[in-house]
Amino acid sequence: MQVTRIKRGVILQELISNREFARRVGVSPPAVGKAIKNGRIFGSAIVGSKLDYEVAAKQFNANCDV
């Protein structure tokens, strides 16, 4: 399920579940949980139990193990 916050016609952030984030970036849901636990996804990317897709994707890709 997607939650989008809109203020005056501008999308501020797209909040999605860990499972949806995993589907979009092509990893397993436990891999997303592990990335959060190990600090690869952190700070403003985590809003409650949801992830801000754009911020989390940038952090996930920047901190990816090659």
C-alpha positions as CSV (number, residue, x, y, z in Angstrom):
1,M,0.0,0.0,0.0
2,Q,1.3,3.4,-0.9
3,V,0.8,6.6,1.1
4,T,1.6,9.8,-0.6
5,R,1.5,13.1,1.2
6,I,0.4,16.0,-0.9
7,K,0.6,19.7,0.0
8,R,-0.7,22.3,-2.5
9,G,-0.3,19.9,-5.5
10,V,3.3,18.9,-4.7
11,I,4.2,15.4,-3.7
12,L,6.4,15.6,-0.6
13,Q,7.2,12.0,-0.1
14,E,6.0,8.5,-1.1
15,L,5.9,6.2,1.9
16,I,5.9,2.5,1.2
17,S,6.3,-0.7,3.2
18,N,9.5,-2.7,3.5
19,R,8.0,-5.4,1.3
20,E,7.1,-2.9,-1.4
21,F,10.5,-1.3,-1.3
22,A,12.1,-4.8,-1.6
23,R,9.9,-5.5,-4.7
24,R,10.9,-2.2,-6.4
25,V,14.7,-2.6,-5.9
26,G,14.7,-6.3,-6.6
27,V,15.8,-7.8,-3.2
28,S,14.1,-9.9,-0.6
29,P,12.1,-8.3,2.3
30,P,14.6,-9.7,4.9
31,A,17.4,-7.9,2.9
32,V,15.7,-4.6,3.5
33,G,15.3,-5.3,7.2
34,K,19.0,-6.2,7.4
35,A,19.9,-3.0,5.5
36,I,18.0,-0.9,8.1
37,K,19.6,-2.8,11.0
38,N,23.1,-2.4,9.6
39,G,22.6,1.3,8.9
40,R,22.5,1.2,5.0
41,I,19.0,2.8,5.2
42,F,18.7,5.4,8.0
43,G,17.5,8.7,9.2
44,S,14.8,10.6,7.3
45,A,14.3,7.5,5.0
46,I,12.4,5.8,7.8
47,V,9.1,7.3,8.8
48,G,7.4,5.2,11.5
49,S,7.1,1.7,10.0
50,K,7.3,3.0,6.4
51,L,10.1,4.1,4.1
52,D,10.4,7.3,2.0
53,Y,11.1,5.6,-1.3
54,E,13.3,8.2,-2.9
55,V,15.6,8.8,0.1
56,A,15.7,5.1,1.0
57,A,16.6,4.1,-2.6
58,K,19.4,6.6,-2.8
59,Q,20.8,5.4,0.6
60,F,20.4,1.7,-0.4
61,N,22.2,2.1,-3.7
62,A,25.0,4.4,-2.2
63,N,25.7,1.9,0.6
64,C,25.4,-1.2,-1.5
65,D,28.0,-4.0,-1.2
66,V,29.6,-4.6,-4.5
